[in-house]
Amino acid sequence: MRNNLLADKTAVIFGAGGNLGQQVAKAYAEQGAKVFASSLNEASVSHTSGVESFEKVDALNEDEVQTYLEAIITKTSTVDIVTNLSGSNPAEYNHGKPAIEVSLEQFLIPQKTATATQFVTAKAAYKHMTRQKNGVIIFITSTLAKVGSPWSPALTASHAATEGLLKSLANEWGPEGIRVIGVRSEAMPESPTINYTFTEMGKNLKLSRAEMQAFIEQNKTSLKRLPSAQETAGVMVLAASDFAAYMTGTILNHSGGHVLE
């Protein structure tokens, strides 16, 4: 659907190599934005239509991130939307396993890849957006931040921390016209991370991967289904658009009723 909600805006996506990253890049481009995407894997979404360029950028490297944004500013004069979808392989931090089986080193992995990268890219975006006196920074979290799911201590803590960081930055940077907003999504079944999660969590309940997904859909969500990455990307378009121009420091609840508030 082409409504040009992001016409004349420059959008930068970090961690764009996954399924959600590809859908967000496509959605932003379809709504008229100039999209610049990056990931640790340079070839990840180079085929996504509408993307101006795709580059390899380490979102934990402050110099790389700043250099990348400065190069984009040289081409476009502004950076209007910065979205960070960075994460890591859930097997690295024993996601889906009992907390007692997660080491301290594993526990801290998402704090770096899913929270610290948000801080790095947000700071870099601020440097340019404060000169413009406008811009929007979009964080991604999940229902884990609110529901206290078992077998997910590392990612739960990371997403809760990310939401706290979002509120702090929104309050500090709001007077300069910068919005900081989040999207809290329910699990997207086509995601490799969720496929891994349902497989591992299912083992704890003696359920197959398919049975675990059905259990979540029927017992945790009001809509009795899980979202597609395309649907989540649509919510991110809303957050980035002028329809949300008076929203900051809040989380768009894309949980299908798993979180009711």
Steps between C-alpha positions, in 0.01 A plus 500: 500500500652829388372799697825701505483529880879540505543710187814716493638332814837328535480176696800308633467140618766326707489122543299470180622154404216295645149433379354794692775729372416414143130563560564833672733612221237407242219671694695822550592510129142433392387795710737734321808506722858488379621189679860428600545156656789338680592179678800302613432283195550726200306284256199438722239726339680638200217364286223684687322729256504871565813506718743774397800307631591215729827498693681304764492693828569380854233670711717455810785699344438868571750621239351279227146610582590868502696476176210318337245765601731783393533343155121483471464862613741600225265341245161601642561799735276346769444182700133488595447143620746267671391144576715236668402133467832354614510171683700178525463126459278382789704182532792714615318596819305174555166661426214263576701317765450518879669800662729272699658390171585856390846623595573861592687545174201368306259715700688814397502428125158657422587793727766581241339393174140603571536784755847656477469527122180700548695742718783530247279563198266733690792715616634520147157596367461767768811682378329568167138524611574766758628726222183432302278547807300194395527129439376168633697212651316167510589213733371143467418280802269208567231389741779345708561846644160489672377144551791339685519192282698206640809362325601836358693693769756663273267635232229590753745713699638654182162602360386640834823702518449622144155632589644682801773652283238614250306690767813669632613619157150612402474717809846649449482561124134592461562875550723488192225360279630143504250221556615169648235233467482122513312210347439205733413205280368154562703214351515487120494130398705539181793642698794259547524625859139408572536167322792422731312631804186295443711190438700538821213619722284220367751247630445634853126426468544182292337675203606503136596829338154521335325412826697770682391763250138386529525518880619863483235595247211344685600569861696825487349720228150646484499483120598130507774543242852639471605796282693491177816704459311702239240598762772602745668705227171681446492606864854631464386708203229649721754579773727670246225699331349837581185320616702428817652848515382557859612159629829456683629301794237235446474149360256404225349178635505255209429194711159384376372529854781306670572823685185684603558853624 
